[in-house]
């Protein structure tokens, strides 16, 4: 019984962060960023810099607002070793974001005084997996869903005309559900079933600095701290034969889980001086970025039930993941710059490695090394209003996996498409 419980909870709480396990966190935190690459700490392309690098927010001019969303289609194929059936798993997510920044001015001179504030709301992690209730792996997973929202107030200061630092406080909220079959057959019932639902809160920080060592080079560094989610009063629901009910009396649970931290470093080469005037979004440039997620620091999950759950009240689950890295190269070019409407083109490519070893892979952990490409553009209706469009494709490598502990193995591959639309206003 305890072995079944271990599988249940290992998979459930993995869903709180599996979206990270292909490299950097998140899927889409701003449309301009999604058109050139996920992590762009050396390019403050508008209010989305609140996420990409708080230190660069001090280099934005005036008051700026941006908001938007996206359509994310994930397609995964899984063929278990013990079956000829191939499962096509498709899910659609709607990420969204909203940012606002303001550069304060000196009351006497009406010039910027180097201090900026901002606030952002974005949805970095989301996941959905739906398998048939009677499929071969139903005792590992039937359904799982996750959605998170982060709120980030930020302060940024331009210490020098070539150096800015910034710090954001991050408040995170998540909600999830998980369903799994239980091998509790009786003469009148084929299987049992368990469903867990919960919400969690977490706190963290986002720190960065932005440096202009020359007129043509910008360097950015950002540190997204570990975020600890505390899940209280999660609900537990069962459909099990009466014979087994004494082992399943828990109605709620408490859990604590810490997300890994995330570091990104980027460098950009500019071919004009627009970035020196707070207009990086129109500066022709190339950028190279490297990111690391420290999954090796994410080692244990603690769960506590109010009543017996499969014969136990408390459980500690160990992890054995690897750090992940993302390399990206991108650029932008102003096709039509001076007139309105103007057009600014963007694009990029990325490579990422996987975090989950083959012997830890489960139907919940749809993780593999991947490569991807981004394309997008900004249509400037005026010097104050932008329409941003971005598209991204990611292809995962085929993995042959075998998890003996979970009695699961097979061949897996997948891909995803993202289309994002955003609007931005600048008030000087």
C-alpha positions as CSV (number, residue, x, y, z in Angstrom):
1,X,0.0,0.0,0.0
2,X,2.8,2.4,0.9
3,X,4.4,1.8,-2.5
4,X,1.2,2.9,-4.3
5,X,1.2,6.0,-2.1
6,X,4.8,6.8,-3.0
7,X,3.9,6.7,-6.7
8,X,0.8,8.9,-6.2
9,X,2.6,11.7,-4.3
10,X,5.8,11.5,-6.3
11,X,3.9,12.2,-9.5
12,X,1.5,14.7,-7.9
13,X,4.2,17.1,-6.6
14,X,6.4,16.6,-9.6
15,X,3.6,18.4,-11.5
16,X,4.2,21.6,-9.6
17,X,7.5,22.1,-11.4
18,X,7.8,19.7,-14.4
19,X,7.4,22.5,-16.8
20,X,10.9,23.7,-15.7
21,X,12.5,20.4,-16.4
22,X,13.5,21.1,-20.0
23,X,15.7,24.0,-19.1
24,X,14.6,27.4,-18.0
25,X,11.4,28.2,-16.3
26,X,8.3,29.4,-17.9
27,X,6.7,29.2,-21.3
28,X,5.9,32.8,-22.2
29,X,6.4,35.8,-19.9
30,X,6.2,38.6,-22.5
31,X,5.5,38.6,-26.3
32,X,8.6,40.6,-27.2
33,X,10.8,38.2,-25.3
34,X,9.0,35.2,-26.8
35,X,9.8,36.4,-30.3
36,X,13.6,36.4,-29.7
37,X,14.2,33.8,-26.9
38,X,13.0,33.0,-23.5
39,X,15.7,34.6,-21.3
40,X,17.1,37.9,-22.6
41,X,18.7,39.7,-19.6
42,X,20.8,42.0,-21.9
43,X,17.8,43.4,-23.8
44,X,15.2,45.5,-21.9
45,X,12.5,45.2,-24.5
46,X,9.8,47.2,-22.7
47,X,8.1,46.4,-19.4
48,X,8.7,42.7,-19.8
49,X,12.2,43.5,-18.4
50,X,10.5,43.2,-15.0
51,X,10.8,39.4,-15.5
52,X,13.9,39.2,-17.8
53,X,16.1,41.6,-15.7
54,X,14.9,44.0,-13.0
55,X,18.2,45.9,-13.3
56,X,17.4,47.0,-16.8
57,X,14.0,48.5,-15.8
58,X,15.8,51.7,-14.8
59,X,16.8,52.2,-18.4
60,X,13.2,52.3,-19.6
61,X,11.8,55.8,-20.3
62,X,8.6,57.4,-19.2
63,X,5.6,55.3,-18.2
64,X,5.1,52.0,-20.0
65,X,2.3,49.4,-19.9
66,X,2.1,46.1,-21.7
67,X,-0.3,43.1,-21.6
68,X,-1.1,40.1,-23.7
69,X,-1.4,36.4,-23.8
70,X,-0.8,33.3,-25.8
71,X,-2.0,30.0,-27.2
72,X,0.3,27.1,-26.3
73,X,-0.4,23.7,-28.0
74,X,1.6,20.8,-26.6
75,X,1.7,17.5,-28.5
76,X,3.3,14.4,-26.9
77,X,3.5,10.8,-28.0
78,X,4.1,7.9,-25.6
79,X,4.4,4.2,-26.4
80,X,4.8,2.0,-23.3
81,X,7.1,-1.0,-23.5
82,X,4.3,-3.3,-22.5
83,X,1.8,-2.2,-25.1
84,X,1.4,-1.7,-28.8
85,X,-0.8,1.3,-28.2
86,X,0.6,4.7,-28.8
87,X,-0.9,7.6,-26.8
88,X,-1.2,11.0,-28.4
89,X,-1.4,13.5,-25.5
90,X,-2.5,17.0,-26.5
91,X,-3.1,20.0,-24.2
92,X,-3.8,23.7,-24.8
93,X,-2.8,26.4,-22.3
94,X,-3.5,30.1,-22.3
95,X,-0.6,31.9,-20.6
96,X,-1.0,35.7,-20.0
97,X,1.0,38.6,-18.7
98,X,0.6,42.3,-17.7
99,X,3.4,44.7,-16.8
100,X,3.6,48.4,-15.9
101,X,6.7,50.5,-15.2
102,X,7.4,54.2,-14.3
103,X,10.6,56.1,-14.4
104,X,10.5,58.9,-11.8
105,X,11.7,62.4,-12.6
106,X,13.4,65.1,-10.8
107,X,10.8,67.7,-9.8
108,X,13.1,70.7,-10.6
109,X,14.7,69.5,-13.9
110,X,11.9,67.2,-15.1
111,X,14.6,64.7,-16.0
112,X,14.7,61.1,-15.0
113,X,16.4,60.7,-11.6
114,X,17.4,57.1,-12.2
115,X,14.8,55.5,-10.0
116,X,12.0,53.3,-11.5
117,X,9.2,51.2,-10.2
118,X,7.1,48.4,-11.7
119,X,4.7,45.6,-11.2
120,X,4.2,42.5,-13.2
121,X,1.7,39.6,-13.3
122,X,2.7,36.5,-15.3
123,X,2.0,32.7,-15.5
124,X,5.4,30.9,-15.6
125,X,4.3,27.3,-15.0
126,X,1.4,25.2,-16.3
127,X,0.9,21.6,-17.2
128,X,-1.9,19.2,-18.2
129,X,-1.9,15.5,-18.9
130,X,-5.0,13.4,-19.6
131,X,-4.8,9.7,-20.1
132,X,-7.7,7.3,-20.6
133,X,-9.0,6.0,-17.3
134,X,-8.4,2.4,-18.4
135,X,-5.0,2.7,-20.0
136,X,-2.1,0.4,-19.0
137,X,-0.4,3.1,-16.8
138,X,-3.6,4.1,-14.9
139,X,-2.0,3.0,-11.6
140,X,0.7,5.6,-12.2
141,X,-1.4,8.5,-13.6
142,X,-4.8,9.2,-15.2
143,X,-5.0,13.0,-15.1
144,X,-2.9,15.9,-13.8
145,X,-3.2,19.7,-14.1
146,X,-1.2,22.6,-12.8
147,X,-1.5,26.4,-13.2
148,X,0.6,29.1,-11.4
149,X,0.5,32.9,-11.3
150,X,3.3,35.2,-10.1
151,X,2.9,38.8,-8.9
152,X,6.1,40.8,-8.8
153,X,6.5,44.4,-7.6
154,X,9.9,45.7,-8.5
155,X,12.3,48.6,-7.7
156,X,15.2,49.5,-10.1
157,X,17.9,52.1,-9.8
158,X,20.4,53.5,-12.4
159,X,23.5,53.8,-10.3
160,X,25.5,55.2,-13.3
161,X,24.5,56.0,-16.8
162,X,26.0,52.6,-17.7
163,X,24.9,50.5,-14.7
164,X,21.5,49.6,-13.2
165,X,20.4,47.2,-10.5
166,X,16.9,46.0,-9.6
167,X,15.1,43.8,-7.1
168,X,11.6,42.3,-7.3
169,X,9.6,40.5,-4.6
170,X,7.7,37.5,-6.1
171,X,4.5,36.2,-4.7
172,X,3.4,33.0,-6.3
173,X,0.1,31.1,-6.3
174,X,-0.7,27.7,-7.8
175,X,-3.6,25.3,-8.1
176,X,-3.5,21.7,-9.2
177,X,-5.4,18.4,-9.4
178,X,-4.3,14.9,-9.8
179,X,-6.1,11.6,-10.4
180,X,-4.8,8.0,-10.3
181,X,-6.2,4.5,-10.4
182,X,-5.6,2.1,-7.5
183,X,-5.2,-1.6,-7.9
184,X,-7.8,-2.5,-5.3
185,X,-10.0,-5.0,-7.2
186,X,-12.8,-6.8,-5.5
187,X,-15.6,-9.1,-6.8
188,X,-17.8,-6.1,-7.5
189,X,-15.3,-3.3,-8.3
190,X,-12.5,-3.4,-10.9
191,X,-10.3,-0.6,-9.5
192,X,-10.1,2.1,-7.0
193,X,-9.4,5.7,-7.7
194,X,-7.9,8.7,-5.8
195,X,-8.1,12.4,-6.6
196,X,-6.1,15.2,-4.9
197,X,-6.8,18.9,-5.3
198,X,-4.9,21.8,-3.7
199,X,-3.7,25.3,-3.8
200,X,-0.4,26.7,-2.7
201,X,1.4,30.0,-2.0
202,X,5.1,30.8,-2.3
203,X,7.5,33.7,-1.9
204,X,10.8,34.5,-3.7
205,X,12.8,37.3,-5.3
206,X,14.1,38.4,-8.7
207,X,17.4,40.3,-8.8
208,X,19.4,41.6,-11.7
209,X,21.9,44.1,-13.0
210,X,22.4,45.7,-16.4
211,X,25.7,47.0,-17.7
212,X,26.8,49.0,-20.7
213,X,30.6,48.6,-20.8
214,X,30.7,50.3,-24.3
215,X,28.2,52.1,-26.6
216,X,27.8,48.9,-28.6
217,X,27.6,46.2,-25.9
218,X,25.1,45.5,-23.1
219,X,25.4,42.7,-20.5
220,X,22.7,41.4,-18.2
221,X,22.5,39.1,-15.3
222,X,19.4,37.9,-13.5
223,X,18.8,35.6,-10.5
224,X,15.4,34.1,-9.9
225,X,15.5,32.8,-6.4
226,X,14.2,29.5,-5.2
227,X,10.5,29.7,-4.5
228,X,9.0,27.7,-1.6
229,X,5.4,26.8,-2.1
230,X,3.3,25.9,1.0
231,X,0.2,23.9,0.3
232,X,-2.4,23.9,3.1
233,X,-5.7,22.0,3.3
234,X,-5.4,20.2,0.1
235,X,-8.4,17.9,-0.4
236,X,-8.3,14.1,-0.8
237,X,-11.2,12.2,-2.5
238,X,-11.4,8.4,-2.9
239,X,-13.5,5.8,-4.8
240,X,-12.3,2.6,-3.2
241,X,-14.0,-0.6,-2.1
242,X,-15.3,-0.6,1.5
243,X,-12.8,-3.3,2.4
244,X,-9.9,-0.9,1.9
245,X,-11.5,2.2,3.5
246,X,-9.7,1.8,6.8
247,X,-6.4,2.5,5.0
248,X,-7.8,5.6,3.2
249,X,-9.3,8.0,5.8
250,X,-7.3,11.2,5.1
251,X,-9.4,14.1,3.9
252,X,-6.7,16.8,3.6
253,X,-2.9,17.3,3.5
254,X,-0.2,19.8,4.1
255,X,3.0,20.0,1.9
256,X,6.0,22.1,1.5
257,X,8.0,22.2,-1.8
258,X,10.9,24.4,-2.9
259,X,11.3,25.3,-6.6
260,X,15.0,25.5,-7.8
261,X,16.7,28.8,-8.4
262,X,17.4,30.0,-11.9
263,X,20.4,32.1,-13.2
264,X,20.7,33.8,-16.7
265,X,23.5,35.7,-18.2
266,X,23.3,37.5,-21.6
267,X,25.3,39.8,-23.8
268,X,24.1,41.8,-26.7
269,X,25.9,43.6,-29.6
270,X,24.1,46.7,-30.8
271,X,24.4,48.3,-34.3
272,X,22.9,51.7,-33.3
273,X,22.6,54.0,-30.3
274,X,18.8,53.5,-29.7
275,X,19.5,51.4,-26.6
276,X,21.4,54.4,-25.1
277,X,18.2,56.4,-25.3
278,X,16.0,53.9,-23.6
279,X,14.8,52.4,-26.9
280,X,16.3,49.0,-27.0
281,X,13.1,47.6,-28.6
282,X,14.2,49.3,-31.9
283,X,18.0,48.8,-31.7
284,X,19.3,46.3,-34.4
285,X,21.3,43.8,-32.3
286,X,22.4,40.2,-31.7
287,X,22.2,38.6,-28.3
288,X,23.6,35.4,-26.8
289,X,22.3,34.0,-23.5
290,X,23.0,31.1,-21.2
291,X,20.7,29.9,-18.4
292,X,20.9,27.3,-15.6
293,X,18.3,25.8,-13.4
294,X,19.7,24.2,-10.3
295,X,17.7,21.0,-10.0
296,X,20.4,19.4,-8.0
297,X,19.4,21.7,-5.1
298,X,15.8,20.4,-5.3
299,X,16.1,17.2,-3.2
300,X,13.1,16.5,-1.1
301,X,9.3,17.0,-0.7
302,X,7.6,16.8,2.6
303,X,3.9,15.7,2.9
304,X,1.7,15.4,6.0
305,X,-1.8,14.0,6.1
306,X,-4.5,14.6,8.7
307,X,-5.4,10.9,8.8
308,X,-3.9,7.6,7.5
309,X,-3.3,7.6,3.8
310,X,-2.4,4.1,2.5
311,X,-1.0,3.2,6.0
312,X,1.0,6.4,6.7
313,X,0.6,10.0,7.9
314,X,3.9,11.5,6.8
315,X,6.1,11.0,3.7
316,X,9.4,12.4,2.5
317,X,10.2,12.0,-1.2
318,X,13.7,12.3,-2.5
319,X,14.7,13.6,-6.0
320,X,17.7,12.9,-8.1
321,X,17.6,15.4,-11.0
322,X,20.3,17.1,-12.9
323,X,20.9,20.8,-13.5
324,X,19.6,22.0,-16.8
325,X,21.1,24.5,-19.2
326,X,19.6,26.6,-22.1
327,X,21.7,28.3,-24.8
328,X,20.0,30.8,-27.0
329,X,21.0,33.1,-29.9
330,X,18.7,35.8,-31.2
331,X,18.5,39.2,-32.8
332,X,16.3,42.0,-34.0
333,X,16.2,44.4,-37.0
334,X,14.2,47.5,-37.7
335,X,12.8,47.0,-41.2
336,X,10.9,50.2,-41.1
337,X,12.0,52.5,-38.3
338,X,11.4,56.2,-38.6
339,X,7.9,56.3,-40.1
340,X,4.7,55.1,-38.5
341,X,3.7,52.4,-38.8
342,X,7.2,50.9,-38.2
343,X,8.1,47.2,-38.3
344,X,10.8,45.6,-36.1
345,X,11.6,41.9,-36.9
346,X,12.9,39.4,-34.3
347,X,14.0,35.8,-34.2
348,X,16.1,33.3,-32.3
349,X,17.1,29.7,-31.7
350,X,17.5,27.7,-28.4
351,X,18.9,24.4,-27.2
352,X,18.0,22.8,-23.8
353,X,19.0,19.6,-22.0
354,X,16.7,17.5,-19.8
355,X,16.6,17.3,-16.0
356,X,14.9,14.0,-15.4
357,X,17.1,10.9,-15.9
358,X,15.8,8.0,-18.0
359,X,15.4,5.8,-14.9
360,X,13.2,8.4,-13.2
361,X,10.9,9.1,-16.1
362,X,7.2,8.6,-15.6
363,X,4.0,9.5,-17.7
364,X,3.9,12.8,-15.7
365,X,7.5,13.7,-16.4
366,X,7.3,14.4,-20.2
367,X,10.8,15.7,-20.3
368,X,13.5,15.5,-23.0
369,X,16.3,17.6,-24.5
370,X,14.9,20.0,-27.1
371,X,15.7,22.6,-29.7
372,X,13.5,25.4,-30.8
373,X,13.1,28.5,-32.9
374,X,11.3,31.9,-32.5
375,X,10.0,34.4,-34.9
376,X,8.1,37.7,-34.3
377,X,7.7,41.3,-35.1
378,X,6.5,44.6,-33.6
379,X,4.1,46.8,-35.5
380,X,4.5,50.4,-34.3
381,X,1.3,52.2,-34.9
382,X,2.8,55.4,-33.5
383,X,5.7,56.3,-31.2
384,X,3.5,55.3,-28.3
385,X,1.6,52.1,-29.3
386,X,3.1,48.7,-30.3
387,X,1.4,45.6,-31.4
388,X,3.6,42.5,-30.8
389,X,3.3,39.1,-32.4
390,X,5.5,36.1,-31.6
391,X,5.5,32.4,-32.6
392,X,7.7,29.6,-31.3
393,X,8.3,26.0,-32.1
394,X,10.1,23.4,-29.9
395,X,10.9,19.8,-30.9
396,X,11.9,17.3,-28.2
397,X,14.3,14.5,-28.9
398,X,13.1,10.9,-28.8
399,X,13.8,9.2,-25.5
400,X,13.9,5.5,-24.6
401,X,13.2,5.3,-20.9
402,X,12.9,2.7,-18.2
403,X,11.9,3.5,-14.6
404,X,12.1,0.2,-12.7
405,X,10.9,1.7,-9.4
406,X,7.6,2.8,-11.0
407,X,7.5,-0.3,-13.3
408,X,7.2,2.0,-16.3
409,X,9.1,2.2,-19.5
410,X,8.7,3.1,-23.2
411,X,9.5,5.6,-26.0
412,X,8.6,9.2,-25.7
413,X,8.8,12.3,-27.9
414,X,6.9,15.6,-28.3
415,X,6.7,19.1,-29.6
416,X,4.9,22.4,-28.9
417,X,3.7,25.5,-30.7
418,X,3.2,28.9,-29.1
419,X,1.5,32.0,-30.6
420,X,1.5,35.2,-28.5
421,X,0.0,38.6,-29.0
422,X,0.7,41.7,-26.9
423,X,0.0,45.4,-26.8
424,X,2.3,48.1,-25.3
425,X,1.9,51.8,-24.6
426,X,4.6,54.3,-23.8
427,X,3.8,57.7,-22.2
428,X,6.8,60.0,-22.2
